Amino acid sequence: MGKDLKGKELGKGVRQNKNGKYEARYIDRFGNRKSVYATSKVEIRKKLQKALKENSENESVKRHMTIKQWYEEWMSIYKIPVVRPNTKRHYEHIFKSHILPGLGNMYLEEVRQIHIKNLINTLDKKGYQWETQNKVRILLLDMFNVAIENEYALRNPAKGVRLARNKPNDRTVLSVEQQKDFFECSAGTFYNNLFTVAVNTGLRPGEICALEESDLDFMNHTISVTKTLLYQKLDGDMGKEFHIGDPKTYSSIRTVPMNSICEEALKKQLRTKKILSEKYKKTGEFAKLMFVTKFNTPICSEVLNDAIKRIIEEINLQRDNTDLFPTFSAHTFRHTFATRCIESGILPKTVQKYLGHANMQMTMDLYVHVTEDFKQEELKKLDSVFQKDSKNLAMG
C-alpha cells in the first residue's frame, strides 16, 4: 500500500512523491510497468481507474510509434527481404507521395478510419484515379495488419474503408467499335505493330518492349514472357534510365499464344527492326529489342502514350464534340484483351494464365470489364430464348 507525505494510506500502487505529485503504478497487458501522475488524490484515482479500464479493454499499445516510423520498420523487416526492387520502389512512391504528407506524423493508435477516408477523399479531389486511391488503401491495410500482430496497434483503421463503387470502371476498355476505329486509323503508323500485339496478347507494355526474336516461336505460335523493360531511376543512376528486369510477379513469367493477327504483326516488326538495325547500329543489352523507336532505341511508356494520343486526335478531327473518342493509355490494350477474351467465352482461369496473374480473383476484379454493348447482346439472347419458349407453350 502506498502512502502520502504525511504517512496516510493511499491504496495499492498509489503514492505521493517528494515533489508533491501523486503517482499510480500498474502493469499493462504486455507486462510493462506503467505510471500515471496527478496533483490530487481524487485526480490520481480517476487516472488510475481510466488506465486500468483501457488496459483491460486492450486500449494500450507497446509504445508510441508514428506512421512514418512504422513504415520504415515494416519495410525493412517484412518487405525488403522478400519483394522485388520494383515493388520496393512502388511502395516508397505510394507512401512518400500520398501517405506521408497527411498521416506520417500521427501515432498508430491515433489513426481512425475517418483519417484514412479523408485522405482518400483528398486524393480523389486532386484528380487521382481509383487505382492510386486503392493502392494507398491496400498499403495502409497491410501496414496496420502487421502492426496489430506486433501489438503496436489495436485496430486497423483502413479496414472497412470503401472507395466509390463506380471508380473501378475508370479502367478504360475499348468497345468493339472503338477498337475497330482505332486500328483503322492506326494502320500504317510506326507503332501499329506494337499496338496490335498488345491488344491480341494482353502483354504489359514493358513486357512487349522487352521482347527479342528469341522469345518468339512461330512453329508453335507462342511468345515467351521472361522479362520487362523498365525506365526508372535505380540506385546509382543519375536520372531515369532503361533497365531490363524481371516481370512484375513470378506468375508473370509465362508463355502466351499468338493468333494469326499477332503473328503477322510480329513478322512485320522483325522486318522493321532489321531495317532500323542496319540504319542505326546499336550494341549492348538493348541491341536485340524488337520493338524500338524510329532511331532503334528502347521505348518508354510516354512515347507510346504520345503515339496513341496522336491517333486519337486524328480520329477526333472527323467527329462531333459530343462524340469524341476517349483518351487512353497503352495499358488499355491489356484491359481490352481480357474483356474480349471473356466476351468470346474463354474461361476466366485461362485468361488468368494469359495475363500472368497469381490468382483468378485479381483477373476478375481488375481486368475484366464486360462492355455495355456485350451486356445488351447477351440480354437479347435471353429474350429470344424466352420468346421461343413462350411460342412453344402457345402452340402446345
Secondary structure as a PSIPRED ss2 file (coil, helix, strand):
# PSIPRED VFORMAT (PSIPRED V4.0)

   1 M C   1.000  0.000  0.000
   2 G E   0.000  0.000  1.000
   3 K E   0.000  0.000  1.000
   4 D C   1.000  0.000  0.000
   5 L C   1.000  0.000  0.000
   6 K C   1.000  0.000  0.000
   7 G C   1.000  0.000  0.000
   8 K C   1.000  0.000  0.000
   9 E E   0.000  0.000  1.000
  10 L E   0.000  0.000  1.000
  11 G E   0.000  0.000  1.000
  12 K C   1.000  0.000  0.000
  13 G C   1.000  0.000  0.000
  14 V E   0.000  0.000  1.000
  15 R E   0.000  0.000  1.000
  16 Q E   0.000  0.000  1.000
  17 N C   1.000  0.000  0.000
  18 K C   1.000  0.000  0.000
  19 N C   1.000  0.000  0.000
  20 G C   1.000  0.000  0.000
  21 K C   1.000  0.000  0.000
  22 Y E   0.000  0.000  1.000
  23 E E   0.000  0.000  1.000
  24 A E   0.000  0.000  1.000
  25 R E   0.000  0.000  1.000
  26 Y E   0.000  0.000  1.000
  27 I E   0.000  0.000  1.000
  28 D C   1.000  0.000  0.000
  29 R C   1.000  0.000  0.000
  30 F C   1.000  0.000  0.000
  31 G C   1.000  0.000  0.000
  32 N C   1.000  0.000  0.000
  33 R E   0.000  0.000  1.000
  34 K E   0.000  0.000  1.000
  35 S E   0.000  0.000  1.000
  36 V E   0.000  0.000  1.000
  37 Y E   0.000  0.000  1.000
  38 A E   0.000  0.000  1.000
  39 T C   1.000  0.000  0.000
  40 S C   1.000  0.000  0.000
  41 K H   0.000  1.000  0.000
  42 V H   0.000  1.000  0.000
  43 E H   0.000  1.000  0.000
  44 I H   0.000  1.000  0.000
  45 R H   0.000  1.000  0.000
  46 K H   0.000  1.000  0.000
  47 K H   0.000  1.000  0.000
  48 L H   0.000  1.000  0.000
  49 Q H   0.000  1.000  0.000
  50 K H   0.000  1.000  0.000
  51 A H   0.000  1.000  0.000
  52 L H   0.000  1.000  0.000
  53 K H   0.000  1.000  0.000
  54 E H   0.000  1.000  0.000
  55 N H   0.000  1.000  0.000
  56 S H   0.000  1.000  0.000
  57 E C   1.000  0.000  0.000
  58 N C   1.000  0.000  0.000
  59 E C   1.000  0.000  0.000
  60 S C   1.000  0.000  0.000
  61 V C   1.000  0.000  0.000
  62 K C   1.000  0.000  0.000
  63 R C   1.000  0.000  0.000
  64 H C   1.000  0.000  0.000
  65 M C   1.000  0.000  0.000
  66 T E   0.000  0.000  1.000
  67 I H   0.000  1.000  0.000
  68 K H   0.000  1.000  0.000
  69 Q H   0.000  1.000  0.000
  70 W H   0.000  1.000  0.000
  71 Y H   0.000  1.000  0.000
  72 E H   0.000  1.000  0.000
  73 E H   0.000  1.000  0.000
  74 W H   0.000  1.000  0.000
  75 M H   0.000  1.000  0.000
  76 S H   0.000  1.000  0.000
  77 I H   0.000  1.000  0.000
  78 Y H   0.000  1.000  0.000
  79 K H   0.000  1.000  0.000
  80 I C   1.000  0.000  0.000
  81 P C   1.000  0.000  0.000
  82 V C   1.000  0.000  0.000
  83 V C   1.000  0.000  0.000
  84 R C   1.000  0.000  0.000
  85 P H   0.000  1.000  0.000
  86 N H   0.000  1.000  0.000
  87 T H   0.000  1.000  0.000
  88 K H   0.000  1.000  0.000
  89 R H   0.000  1.000  0.000
  90 H H   0.000  1.000  0.000
  91 Y H   0.000  1.000  0.000
  92 E H   0.000  1.000  0.000
  93 H H   0.000  1.000  0.000
  94 I H   0.000  1.000  0.000
  95 F H   0.000  1.000  0.000
  96 K H   0.000  1.000  0.000
  97 S H   0.000  1.000  0.000
  98 H H   0.000  1.000  0.000
  99 I H   0.000  1.000  0.000
 100 L H   0.000  1.000  0.000
 101 P H   0.000  1.000  0.000
 102 G H   0.000  1.000  0.000
 103 L H   0.000  1.000  0.000
 104 G C   1.000  0.000  0.000
 105 N C   1.000  0.000  0.000
 106 M C   1.000  0.000  0.000
 107 Y E   0.000  0.000  1.000
 108 L H   0.000  1.000  0.000
 109 E H   0.000  1.000  0.000
 110 E H   0.000  1.000  0.000
 111 V C   1.000  0.000  0.000
 112 R C   1.000  0.000  0.000
 113 Q H   0.000  1.000  0.000
 114 I H   0.000  1.000  0.000
 115 H H   0.000  1.000  0.000
 116 I H   0.000  1.000  0.000
 117 K H   0.000  1.000  0.000
 118 N H   0.000  1.000  0.000
 119 L H   0.000  1.000  0.000
 120 I H   0.000  1.000  0.000
 121 N H   0.000  1.000  0.000
 122 T H   0.000  1.000  0.000
 123 L H   0.000  1.000  0.000
 124 D H   0.000  1.000  0.000
 125 K H   0.000  1.000  0.000
 126 K C   1.000  0.000  0.000
 127 G C   1.000  0.000  0.000
 128 Y C   1.000  0.000  0.000
 129 Q C   1.000  0.000  0.000
 130 W H   0.000  1.000  0.000
 131 E H   0.000  1.000  0.000
 132 T H   0.000  1.000  0.000
 133 Q H   0.000  1.000  0.000
 134 N H   0.000  1.000  0.000
 135 K H   0.000  1.000  0.000
 136 V H   0.000  1.000  0.000
 137 R H   0.000  1.000  0.000
 138 I H   0.000  1.000  0.000
 139 L H   0.000  1.000  0.000
 140 L H   0.000  1.000  0.000
 141 L H   0.000  1.000  0.000
 142 D H   0.000  1.000  0.000
 143 M H   0.000  1.000  0.000
 144 F H   0.000  1.000  0.000
 145 N H   0.000  1.000  0.000
 146 V H   0.000  1.000  0.000
 147 A H   0.000  1.000  0.000
 148 I H   0.000  1.000  0.000
 149 E H   0.000  1.000  0.000
 150 N C   1.000  0.000  0.000
 151 E C   1.000  0.000  0.000
 152 Y C   1.000  0.000  0.000
 153 A C   1.000  0.000  0.000
 154 L C   1.000  0.000  0.000
 155 R C   1.000  0.000  0.000
 156 N C   1.000  0.000  0.000
 157 P C   1.000  0.000  0.000
 158 A C   1.000  0.000  0.000
 159 K C   1.000  0.000  0.000
 160 G C   1.000  0.000  0.000
 161 V C   1.000  0.000  0.000
 162 R C   1.000  0.000  0.000
 163 L C   1.000  0.000  0.000
 164 A C   1.000  0.000  0.000
 165 R C   1.000  0.000  0.000
 166 N C   1.000  0.000  0.000
 167 K H   0.000  1.000  0.000
 168 P H   0.000  1.000  0.000
 169 N H   0.000  1.000  0.000
 170 D H   0.000  1.000  0.000
 171 R C   1.000  0.000  0.000
 172 T C   1.000  0.000  0.000
 173 V C   1.000  0.000  0.000
 174 L C   1.000  0.000  0.000
 175 S C   1.000  0.000  0.000
 176 V H   0.000  1.000  0.000
 177 E H   0.000  1.000  0.000
 178 Q H   0.000  1.000  0.000
 179 Q H   0.000  1.000  0.000
 180 K H   0.000  1.000  0.000
 181 D H   0.000  1.000  0.000
 182 F H   0.000  1.000  0.000
 183 F H   0.000  1.000  0.000
 184 E H   0.000  1.000  0.000
 185 C H   0.000  1.000  0.000
 186 S H   0.000  1.000  0.000
 187 A C   1.000  0.000  0.000
 188 G C   1.000  0.000  0.000
 189 T C   1.000  0.000  0.000
 190 F C   1.000  0.000  0.000
 191 Y C   1.000  0.000  0.000
 192 N H   0.000  1.000  0.000
 193 N H   0.000  1.000  0.000
 194 L H   0.000  1.000  0.000
 195 F H   0.000  1.000  0.000
 196 T H   0.000  1.000  0.000
 197 V H   0.000  1.000  0.000
 198 A H   0.000  1.000  0.000
 199 V H   0.000  1.000  0.000
 200 N H   0.000  1.000  0.000
 201 T H   0.000  1.000  0.000
 202 G C   1.000  0.000  0.000
 203 L C   1.000  0.000  0.000
 204 R C   1.000  0.000  0.000
 205 P H   0.000  1.000  0.000
 206 G H   0.000  1.000  0.000
 207 E H   0.000  1.000  0.000
 208 I H   0.000  1.000  0.000
 209 C H   0.000  1.000  0.000
 210 A C   1.000  0.000  0.000
 211 L C   1.000  0.000  0.000
 212 E E   0.000  0.000  1.000
 213 E H   0.000  1.000  0.000
 214 S H   0.000  1.000  0.000
 215 D H   0.000  1.000  0.000
 216 L E   0.000  0.000  1.000
 217 D E   0.000  0.000  1.000
 218 F C   1.000  0.000  0.000
 219 M C   1.000  0.000  0.000
 220 N C   1.000  0.000  0.000
 221 H C   1.000  0.000  0.000
 222 T E   0.000  0.000  1.000
 223 I E   0.000  0.000  1.000
 224 S E   0.000  0.000  1.000
 225 V E   0.000  0.000  1.000
 226 T C   1.000  0.000  0.000
 227 K C   1.000  0.000  0.000
 228 T E   0.000  0.000  1.000
 229 L E   0.000  0.000  1.000
 230 L E   0.000  0.000  1.000
 231 Y E   0.000  0.000  1.000
 232 Q E   0.000  0.000  1.000
 233 K C   1.000  0.000  0.000
 234 L C   1.000  0.000  0.000
 235 D C   1.000  0.000  0.000
 236 G C   1.000  0.000  0.000
 237 D C   1.000  0.000  0.000
 238 M C   1.000  0.000  0.000
 239 G C   1.000  0.000  0.000
 240 K C   1.000  0.000  0.000
 241 E E   0.000  0.000  1.000
 242 F E   0.000  0.000  1.000
 243 H E   0.000  0.000  1.000
 244 I E   0.000  0.000  1.000
 245 G E   0.000  0.000  1.000
 246 D C   1.000  0.000  0.000
 247 P C   1.000  0.000  0.000
 248 K C   1.000  0.000  0.000
 249 T C   1.000  0.000  0.000
 250 Y H   0.000  1.000  0.000
 251 S H   0.000  1.000  0.000
 252 S H   0.000  1.000  0.000
 253 I C   1.000  0.000  0.000
 254 R E   0.000  0.000  1.000
 255 T E   0.000  0.000  1.000
 256 V E   0.000  0.000  1.000
 257 P E   0.000  0.000  1.000
 258 M C   1.000  0.000  0.000
 259 N C   1.000  0.000  0.000
 260 S H   0.000  1.000  0.000
 261 I H   0.000  1.000  0.000
 262 C H   0.000  1.000  0.000
 263 E H   0.000  1.000  0.000
 264 E H   0.000  1.000  0.000
 265 A H   0.000  1.000  0.000
 266 L H   0.000  1.000  0.000
 267 K H   0.000  1.000  0.000
 268 K H   0.000  1.000  0.000
 269 Q H   0.000  1.000  0.000
 270 L H   0.000  1.000  0.000
 271 R H   0.000  1.000  0.000
 272 T H   0.000  1.000  0.000
 273 K H   0.000  1.000  0.000
 274 K H   0.000  1.000  0.000
 275 I H   0.000  1.000  0.000
 276 L H   0.000  1.000  0.000
 277 S H   0.000  1.000  0.000
 278 E H   0.000  1.000  0.000
 279 K H   0.000  1.000  0.000
 280 Y C   1.000  0.000  0.000
 281 K C   1.000  0.000  0.000
 282 K C   1.000  0.000  0.000
 283 T C   1.000  0.000  0.000
 284 G C   1.000  0.000  0.000
 285 E C   1.000  0.000  0.000
 286 F C   1.000  0.000  0.000
 287 A C   1.000  0.000  0.000
 288 K C   1.000  0.000  0.000
 289 L E   0.000  0.000  1.000
 290 M C   1.000  0.000  0.000
 291 F C   1.000  0.000  0.000
 292 V C   1.000  0.000  0.000
 293 T C   1.000  0.000  0.000
 294 K C   1.000  0.000  0.000
 295 F C   1.000  0.000  0.000
 296 N C   1.000  0.000  0.000
 297 T C   1.000  0.000  0.000
 298 P C   1.000  0.000  0.000
 299 I C   1.000  0.000  0.000
 300 C C   1.000  0.000  0.000
 301 S H   0.000  1.000  0.000
 302 E H   0.000  1.000  0.000
 303 V H   0.000  1.000  0.000
 304 L H   0.000  1.000  0.000
 305 N H   0.000  1.000  0.000
 306 D H   0.000  1.000  0.000
 307 A H   0.000  1.000  0.000
 308 I H   0.000  1.000  0.000
 309 K H   0.000  1.000  0.000
 310 R H   0.000  1.000  0.000
 311 I H   0.000  1.000  0.000
 312 I H   0.000  1.000  0.000
 313 E H   0.000  1.000  0.000
 314 E H   0.000  1.000  0.000
 315 I H   0.000  1.000  0.000
 316 N H   0.000  1.000  0.000
 317 L C   1.000  0.000  0.000
 318 Q C   1.000  0.000  0.000
 319 R C   1.000  0.000  0.000
 320 D C   1.000  0.000  0.000
 321 N H   0.000  1.000  0.000
 322 T H   0.000  1.000  0.000
 323 D H   0.000  1.000  0.000
 324 L C   1.000  0.000  0.000
 325 F C   1.000  0.000  0.000
 326 P C   1.000  0.000  0.000
 327 T C   1.000  0.000  0.000
 328 F C   1.000  0.000  0.000
 329 S C   1.000  0.000  0.000
 330 A C   1.000  0.000  0.000
 331 H C   1.000  0.000  0.000
 332 T H   0.000  1.000  0.000
 333 F H   0.000  1.000  0.000
 334 R H   0.000  1.000  0.000
 335 H H   0.000  1.000  0.000
 336 T H   0.000  1.000  0.000
 337 F H   0.000  1.000  0.000
 338 A H   0.000  1.000  0.000
 339 T H   0.000  1.000  0.000
 340 R H   0.000  1.000  0.000
 341 C H   0.000  1.000  0.000
 342 I H   0.000  1.000  0.000
 343 E H   0.000  1.000  0.000
 344 S C   1.000  0.000  0.000
 345 G C   1.000  0.000  0.000
 346 I C   1.000  0.000  0.000
 347 L C   1.000  0.000  0.000
 348 P H   0.000  1.000  0.000
 349 K H   0.000  1.000  0.000
 350 T H   0.000  1.000  0.000
 351 V H   0.000  1.000  0.000
 352 Q H   0.000  1.000  0.000
 353 K H   0.000  1.000  0.000
 354 Y H   0.000  1.000  0.000
 355 L H   0.000  1.000  0.000
 356 G C   1.000  0.000  0.000
 357 H C   1.000  0.000  0.000
 358 A C   1.000  0.000  0.000
 359 N C   1.000  0.000  0.000
 360 M H   0.000  1.000  0.000
 361 Q H   0.000  1.000  0.000
 362 M H   0.000  1.000  0.000
 363 T H   0.000  1.000  0.000
 364 M H   0.000  1.000  0.000
 365 D H   0.000  1.000  0.000
 366 L H   0.000  1.000  0.000
 367 Y C   1.000  0.000  0.000
 368 V C   1.000  0.000  0.000
 369 H C   1.000  0.000  0.000
 370 V C   1.000  0.000  0.000
 371 T C   1.000  0.000  0.000
 372 E H   0.000  1.000  0.000
 373 D H   0.000  1.000  0.000
 374 F H   0.000  1.000  0.000
 375 K H   0.000  1.000  0.000
 376 Q H   0.000  1.000  0.000
 377 E H   0.000  1.000  0.000
 378 E H   0.000  1.000  0.000
 379 L H   0.000  1.000  0.000
 380 K H   0.000  1.000  0.000
 381 K H   0.000  1.000  0.000
 382 L H   0.000  1.000  0.000
 383 D H   0.000  1.000  0.000
 384 S H   0.000  1.000  0.000
 385 V H   0.000  1.000  0.000
 386 F H   0.000  1.000  0.000
 387 Q H   0.000  1.000  0.000
 388 K H   0.000  1.000  0.000
 389 D H   0.000  1.000  0.000
 390 S H   0.000  1.000  0.000
 391 K H   0.000  1.000  0.000
 392 N H   0.000  1.000  0.000
 393 L H   0.000  1.000  0.000
 394 A H   0.000  1.000  0.000
 395 M H   0.000  1.000  0.000
 396 G C   1.000  0.000  0.000
